[in-house]
Amino acid sequence: MIGLRTLVLNPDMTPISLFPLEAIPVEDGFKRVWNETCFAVAQYERPILQRGRPSGYFWPSVVARKQYVSWVKWDEDAQFTKTSIYFRDHGKCTYCGQHVILSNASFDHVVPRSKGGKSTWENLVLACKRCNLFKGDSAPTGEWVPKHNGWKPSQKSMIDMRRKFAITVDHESWIPYLGKWEGPINVRSSRFQSDT
């Protein structure tokens, strides 16, 4: 494994999935092109070596399937995960309103588990670690009343919310296929992209 990934598109040149972004190891991307289930759309500037020499092929950065597949049913509920709750709540603590970094996020049961609260869309909210610590197992009264109620988003609304945040992609060739992305798009730098 050389550490590169390939973005996978449908025949209409849209990603199979944006949440999460559908990407596979570059070796699998090349296999799909070789097996003719996909075709290469863009490539890295890194040749595929055969017995230590360039083979005339380059690792694909973007491939498109020849047959349409969809993992997403737009009108279905979004998958219930902490990442989904983070984007649903716009990356802000529901109590103090401060921005929270996803990797440092905590999640609060509005009605604490100790008081019968369940892990549901309606009862879980994003909270900064400070507020979550101070709230503890307090009931949702006073300063611990959430600024917004939890709700169950659809796949489509979840993707619309996700587009408002920054995303990091593996290669600049991915950017034209993301559609109308409102948040910043960062390109992951990789020493592997142009090594020969």
C-alpha positions in Angstrom: 0.0 0.0 0.0 1.4 3.3 -1.0 -0.9 5.5 1.0 -2.9 7.3 -1.8 -6.6 7.2 -2.2 -8.9 7.4 -5.2 -12.2 9.3 -5.3 -15.0 7.1 -6.7 -17.7 8.7 -8.9 -20.9 7.5 -10.5 -21.2 7.7 -14.3 -22.9 11.1 -14.0 -19.6 12.4 -12.4 -21.0 12.9 -8.9 -19.5 11.2 -5.9 -21.1 7.9 -4.8 -21.2 9.4 -1.3 -20.4 12.8 0.2 -21.0 11.8 3.8 -18.6 10.2 4.1 -16.7 11.0 1.0 -16.4 7.7 -1.0 -12.7 7.1 -1.5 -10.7 3.8 -1.8 -7.0 2.9 -1.7 -5.4 3.8 -5.0 -4.4 0.2 -5.6 -8.1 -0.7 -5.6 -8.9 2.2 -7.9 -6.3 0.9 -10.4 -7.8 -2.6 -10.2 -11.2 -1.2 -11.0 -9.8 0.5 -14.1 -7.8 -2.6 -15.1 -10.9 -4.8 -14.7 -13.0 -2.2 -16.6 -15.6 -1.7 -14.0 -14.5 2.0 -13.8 -12.6 4.4 -16.0 -9.9 6.8 -14.9 -11.0 10.5 -14.8 -7.8 12.0 -13.2 -4.5 10.7 -12.1 -1.7 11.5 -9.7 1.7 12.5 -11.1 3.1 9.2 -9.8 3.7 6.5 -12.3 3.0 2.9 -11.5 6.3 1.0 -11.4 6.8 -2.5 -12.8 10.0 -4.2 -11.8 11.3 -0.8 -10.7 10.6 1.0 -14.0 7.7 3.2 -15.1 5.0 1.0 -16.6 3.3 3.8 -18.7 0.4 4.0 -16.3 -0.2 6.5 -13.5 -2.1 5.9 -10.2 -5.7 7.2 -10.6 -6.8 10.0 -8.3 -10.4 9.9 -9.5 -12.3 7.0 -11.2 -15.9 6.8 -12.4 -18.0 3.6 -12.3 -19.5 2.4 -15.5 -22.7 1.4 -13.7 -24.6 3.7 -11.4 -24.8 2.8 -7.7 -26.2 4.7 -4.8 -25.6 4.0 -1.1 -27.7 7.0 -0.2 -31.5 7.2 -0.1 -32.0 11.0 0.0 -35.4 10.9 1.8 -34.2 8.4 4.4 -33.0 9.4 7.9 -29.3 10.2 8.3 -27.2 7.6 10.0 -27.3 8.1 13.7 -23.6 8.8 14.6 -21.8 11.4 16.7 -20.4 12.9 13.5 -23.9 13.4 12.2 -24.9 15.1 15.5 -21.9 17.4 15.2 -22.9 18.6 11.7 -26.6 18.7 12.6 -25.7 21.1 15.5 -23.5 23.2 13.3 -20.4 22.5 15.2 -21.5 24.6 18.2 -22.0 23.8 21.8 -25.8 23.8 22.5 -25.3 25.4 25.9 -22.7 28.2 25.5 -22.7 28.5 21.7 -18.9 28.1 21.3 -17.5 26.4 18.2 -16.2 22.9 18.9 -13.6 21.0 16.9 -15.0 17.6 15.8 -12.0 15.7 17.2 -12.5 17.4 20.6 -16.3 17.2 20.7 -18.4 15.7 23.5 -22.1 14.8 23.3 -24.6 15.4 26.0 -27.8 13.6 26.9 -30.3 16.5 27.5 -32.2 14.2 29.8 -29.3 12.4 31.5 -29.1 8.6 31.2 -29.3 8.5 35.0 -32.7 10.0 34.8 -34.0 7.7 32.0 -32.7 9.7 29.0 -32.0 7.6 25.9 -29.4 7.9 23.1 -31.8 9.3 20.4 -31.6 12.1 17.9 -33.9 14.2 20.1 -32.0 13.7 23.3 -28.3 13.9 22.2 -26.7 17.3 21.5 -23.3 18.6 20.8 -21.6 20.1 23.9 -18.2 21.5 24.6 -16.3 19.5 27.2 -16.5 22.3 29.8 -20.3 22.5 29.6 -20.7 18.8 29.5 -18.6 18.5 32.6 -20.4 21.2 34.5 -23.9 20.0 33.5 -23.1 16.5 34.6 -26.4 14.7 35.2 -28.4 17.8 35.8 -31.9 18.0 34.4 -32.5 20.4 31.4 -33.4 23.4 33.5 -32.0 26.9 33.8 -28.7 27.3 32.0 -28.8 23.7 30.9 -31.8 24.1 28.6 -30.4 23.5 25.1 -30.5 26.5 22.8 -32.0 24.2 20.2 -33.9 20.9 20.3 -32.4 17.8 18.9 -34.0 16.5 15.7 -33.7 13.7 13.2 -32.2 15.0 9.8 -32.7 13.3 6.4 -29.7 12.2 4.4 -30.2 15.2 2.1 -30.3 17.8 4.9 -27.3 16.1 6.5 -25.3 16.5 3.3 -26.4 20.1 2.9 -25.2 20.8 6.5 -21.9 19.0 5.9 -21.2 21.2 2.8 -21.0 24.3 5.1 -17.9 22.9 6.9 -14.3 22.5 5.7 -13.3 19.3 4.0 -9.9 17.9 3.3 -9.4 16.0 0.0 -6.4 14.0 -1.0 -5.8 15.7 -4.4 -6.8 18.9 -6.2 -8.4 16.8 -9.0 -11.2 15.8 -6.5 -12.4 19.4 -6.1 -14.5 19.8 -9.3 -16.6 16.8 -8.3 -17.7 18.0 -4.9 -20.5 20.3 -6.2 -21.4 23.5 -4.5 -19.2 23.2 -1.3 -19.7 26.3 0.9 -16.9 25.5 3.4 -13.2 25.7 2.7 -11.7 22.9 0.7 -8.2 21.9 1.8 -5.9 19.6 -0.2 -4.0 17.1 1.9 -0.3 17.4 1.1 1.4 14.1 0.5 5.0 13.4 -0.1 3.8 10.3 -2.0 1.9 12.2 -4.7 4.8 12.9 -7.0 7.5 10.5 -5.9 8.9 8.3 -8.7 
